[in-house]
Amino acid sequence: MSAFSPAQSLSEYRVEKSRTDASITLSSGLTVHGCFFVAGSSRSGSGPERVKDLLNSESGFFPFETSAFGGATRTNLYNRDHVILVELADKREAHSDSGYDVAHPRAVTMLLSNGARLHGLVRVHRPHGRDRLSDFARASEPFCYLETERTTYLVNVRHLIELAEETSPHDIGRR
């Protein structure tokens, strides 16, 4: 009979993860800086897992690593329903979305439940005639990209109070 080693028995189920820097804004008003843990391959498509994949994959809590006092790191669990907004360090993550290049870009302004107003571009990847802004707002995924000149956000559409098309293209990128 061999000795049981918990480390050996768990290693075959281990999924290698990498860290992706971001800031999350919570419904409490707190903004937390740290990183998500994303897998090397996505469950929903080809290529590595993105923060959008992680947030839209299930409901409930997700781990997020933050820096504690003195430089030590700490992993907290945050409830997706209370995440209003994620600011991604990887400004180009949205470009890996399927259909990015053929999606209809729309300049928008968003009013969020915390009072923040964002301006940027959303991409509506739907069949012609169903590529309106209202179709974007009814997307099945709660977290959708908003691209600005400065950064890329993942916005929780459940925290959108107002969504409107911009009338002036020079407004894109303001926060």
PyMOL commands that set and color helices and strands:
alter all, ss='L'
color gray80, all
select helices_A, chain A and resi 6-11+51-56+69-71+80-82+93-96+133-137+157-159+169-171
alter helices_A, ss='H'
color red, helices_A
select strands_A, chain A and resi 17-26+31-39+61-67+73-79+83-88+104-112+117-124+143-147+152-156+160-165
alter strands_A, ss='S'
color yellow, strands_A
deselect
rebuild
show_as cartoon
